[in-house]
Amino acid sequence: MSIVKSFSVGNGDMFYIRHNSDNFTVIDCCYDTEDNWEQQLAEIKRLSKSKGITRFISTHPDDDHIRGLCDYVDEIGIVNFYCVNNEATKDDASDDFDKYCSLRDDSKKAFYLYKGCTRRWMNLDNEERDHAGIHCLWPDTSNADYKAALKDAKNGESPNNISPILTNSVEKKKFMWMGDIEGDFLEKIKDSINFPDVTVLFAPHHGRDSGKIPKDILKKLNPKLIVIGEAPSKNLNYYEDYNTITQNSAGDIVFEPDTSGVNIYVGEKKYSVDYLDDDDCSDAYDCFYIGTLTSN
């Protein structure tokens, strides 16, 4: 069975997908506290050990998405490093940023993401194994606004808008990640992307107002659930017209898709929402069952 987990890491992002194939994917990393970090690395190491293909996807090289990357490489290792092709620089480069750059520029490990890209076992299978079901909807590397975002990142400015837009499909349930793409940038590029219906949308830029998704894009996405990441409450947009989970309050979140819906588990025992069905699932994944997002 496949699961998608969003770790509670304070002001940052870190996810993994344990695919129902011979694949394991981590999206971003963020060191929070030493105890949490050790547990998170141990969990990823344990769950990925049996998988033949492991990949690390870095949406963009801001500290809250790569903090702990050196530790990750030392403890777990990275064989396949996915990112957009970029030349981002920073005046105050950290060891983790330097590690990002070395992986980004490693011709044997790096795979560059772009709109419609294909790769064996990312989204192509063969007789050896099934693919992971990961697809890239953005960037269009010929787009002028994207080229401008790359230039800004190269000049040491924010790399938020070089983030790719990714989906993963499991049991006909679609999950979407947008990194830290900002709302005004989405407005510029919206006509260059074919937005699909999604089941679970991880709000860009941790759910901040700065990453607010324009209404016409949300209408196309028609998300059944939006996950609002961790950031100061005063900076968040709560997407009041949609079903949401707020990670500030929920803690870790685990999604378990099956043929009838998505079973949802959270780290905080007292957290609840009123829009999920009760399929009487037991607590699992060291989290508490809060309900099932049904297909209907």
Secondary structure in CASP SS format (residue, H / E / C, confidence):
PFRMAT SS
TARGET T0000
AUTHOR 0000-0000-0000
METHOD secondary structure of the structure
MODEL  1
M C 1.00
S C 1.00
I E 1.00
V E 1.00
K E 1.00
S E 1.00
F C 1.00
S C 1.00
V C 1.00
G C 1.00
N C 1.00
G C 1.00
D C 1.00
M C 1.00
F E 1.00
Y E 1.00
I E 1.00
R E 1.00
H C 1.00
N C 1.00
S C 1.00
D C 1.00
N E 1.00
F E 1.00
T E 1.00
V E 1.00
I E 1.00
D C 1.00
C E 1.00
C E 1.00
Y C 1.00
D C 1.00
T C 1.00
E H 1.00
D H 1.00
N H 1.00
W H 1.00
E H 1.00
Q H 1.00
Q H 1.00
L H 1.00
A H 1.00
E H 1.00
I H 1.00
K H 1.00
R H 1.00
L H 1.00
S H 1.00
K C 1.00
S C 1.00
K C 1.00
G C 1.00
I E 1.00
T E 1.00
R E 1.00
F E 1.00
I E 1.00
S C 1.00
T C 1.00
H C 1.00
P C 1.00
D C 1.00
D H 1.00
D H 1.00
H H 1.00
I H 1.00
R E 1.00
G C 1.00
L H 1.00
C H 1.00
D H 1.00
Y H 1.00
V H 1.00
D H 1.00
E H 1.00
I C 1.00
G C 1.00
I C 1.00
V C 1.00
N C 1.00
F E 1.00
Y E 1.00
C E 1.00
V C 1.00
N C 1.00
N C 1.00
E C 1.00
A C 1.00
T C 1.00
K C 1.00
D C 1.00
D C 1.00
A C 1.00
S C 1.00
D H 1.00
D H 1.00
F H 1.00
D H 1.00
K H 1.00
Y H 1.00
C H 1.00
S H 1.00
L H 1.00
R H 1.00
D C 1.00
D C 1.00
S C 1.00
K C 1.00
K C 1.00
A E 1.00
F E 1.00
Y E 1.00
L C 1.00
Y C 1.00
K C 1.00
G C 1.00
C C 1.00
T C 1.00
R C 1.00
R E 1.00
W C 1.00
M C 1.00
N C 1.00
L E 1.00
D C 1.00
N C 1.00
E C 1.00
E C 1.00
R C 1.00
D C 1.00
H C 1.00
A C 1.00
G C 1.00
I E 1.00
H E 1.00
C E 1.00
L E 1.00
W E 1.00
P C 1.00
D C 1.00
T C 1.00
S C 1.00
N C 1.00
A H 1.00
D H 1.00
Y H 1.00
K H 1.00
A H 1.00
A H 1.00
L H 1.00
K H 1.00
D H 1.00
A H 1.00
K H 1.00
N C 1.00
G C 1.00
E C 1.00
S C 1.00
P C 1.00
N H 1.00
N H 1.00
I H 1.00
S C 1.00
P C 1.00
I E 1.00
L E 1.00
T E 1.00
N E 1.00
S E 1.00
V E 1.00
E C 1.00
K C 1.00
K E 1.00
K E 1.00
F E 1.00
M E 1.00
W E 1.00
M C 1.00
G C 1.00
D C 1.00
I C 1.00
E C 1.00
G H 1.00
D H 1.00
F H 1.00
L H 1.00
E H 1.00
K H 1.00
I H 1.00
K H 1.00
D H 1.00
S H 1.00
I C 1.00
N C 1.00
F C 1.00
P C 1.00
D C 1.00
V C 1.00
T C 1.00
V E 1.00
L E 1.00
F E 1.00
A C 1.00
P H 1.00
H H 1.00
H H 1.00
G H 1.00
R E 1.00
D H 1.00
S H 1.00
G H 1.00
K C 1.00
I C 1.00
P C 1.00
K H 1.00
D H 1.00
I H 1.00
L H 1.00
K H 1.00
K H 1.00
L H 1.00
N C 1.00
P C 1.00
K C 1.00
L E 1.00
I E 1.00
V E 1.00
I E 1.00
G C 1.00
E C 1.00
A C 1.00
P C 1.00
S H 1.00
K H 1.00
N H 1.00
L E 1.00
N C 1.00
Y C 1.00
Y C 1.00
E C 1.00
D C 1.00
Y C 1.00
N C 1.00
T E 1.00
I E 1.00
T E 1.00
Q H 1.00
N H 1.00
S H 1.00
A H 1.00
G C 1.00
D C 1.00
I E 1.00
V E 1.00
F E 1.00
E E 1.00
P E 1.00
D C 1.00
T C 1.00
S C 1.00
G E 1.00
V E 1.00
N E 1.00
I E 1.00
Y E 1.00
V E 1.00
G C 1.00
E C 1.00
K C 1.00
K C 1.00
Y C 1.00
S C 1.00
V C 1.00
D C 1.00
Y C 1.00
L C 1.00
D E 1.00
D C 1.00
D C 1.00
D C 1.00
C C 1.00
S C 1.00
D C 1.00
A E 1.00
Y C 1.00
D C 1.00
C E 1.00
F E 1.00
Y E 1.00
I E 1.00
G E 1.00
T E 1.00
L E 1.00
T E 1.00
S C 1.00
N C 1.00
END
